[in-house]
Amino acid sequence: MGLINFFKKSFSDMKESAKAQHEVDKANFSAAKAESHAGWEEAKAMGDPKRRGAVMQAKRDEQIAEANERKAAAEARIDAVRGNE
């Protein structure tokens, strides 16, 4: 009887594991599908000159802000080394 119960438990565990993995696979597929759709919509939006210009300007503004932050940090390091704090 011990062997029968062992196999019943084993197959039950495998069934539960397969169900859980199926849920993970469904979630991953859904996420990949949504990401693909988002990429398509972004590519389609880039065909519109007004939207493309706005997106490009936003990227440039972000890069300028990052450069200014790096410049300020570098100047602070220079002041710290010179003792001008």
N, C-alpha and C positions, 0 to 999 in steps of 0.2 A: 504494500500500500504506500510506502514511503516514496517509492520511485514514481508512482502515478501522480502523487501530489507534487513532487518535484517538477515533473513535466508540465502539469497544469499551471503551476506558478510561473515557470519559465515562459510558457507561451503567452500567459496573461501579461507578463512584464514586457515581452516583445511587442504585443499588441498595443499596449499603452505607450511604449516608446515610439512606435510607428505613428500613432495618432499625434503625439507631441511634435515629432519631426515634420509631419504633414502640415501642422499649424505654422511651424517656423518657415517651411518652404512657401506656404501661401503668403505669409507676411512679407518675405523677401521678394517674391514675385510681384506683389502689389507695389512695394516700394520701388523696385526697378522700373515697373510700368509707369509709375507717377514721375520718376526722374526722367525717363525717356520723353514723356509728354511735355514736361517742363522744358527740356532742352529743345524740343520741336517748337514750342511756343516762343521761346527766346530767339531762336533762329528766324522764325517767321516775323517776329517783331523787328528784327534788325533789318529787314527789307524795307521798312518804312523809314524814310530819311529823317523825319522829325524825331521819332523814337530813338533811332540809332544815334543821332546827334546828342540827345539828352543822356543816353546811357554812356556814351563816350565822354561827355563833359563830366558826368558824375565820377567816372573812373579817374579822370585827370584831376578833379578836385580832391579825391581821396589820396592820390599819389602826392599832390602838393602838400596836403596836411601831414602826411607821414614824413615827407622830407623836412618840413618845418619842425616837426617834433624831434627828428634826428639831429637837426642843426642846433636846436635849443639844448639838447642833451650834451652835444659835443662842446658847445660854448660853456655849459656848466662845468664840464670836466676840465676845460682849459682854465677857467676861473679858480677851480678848486686847487689845481696844480700851482698856479701863480700865487695863490693865497689872497685873492681879491674878493672872495665870497662876499 
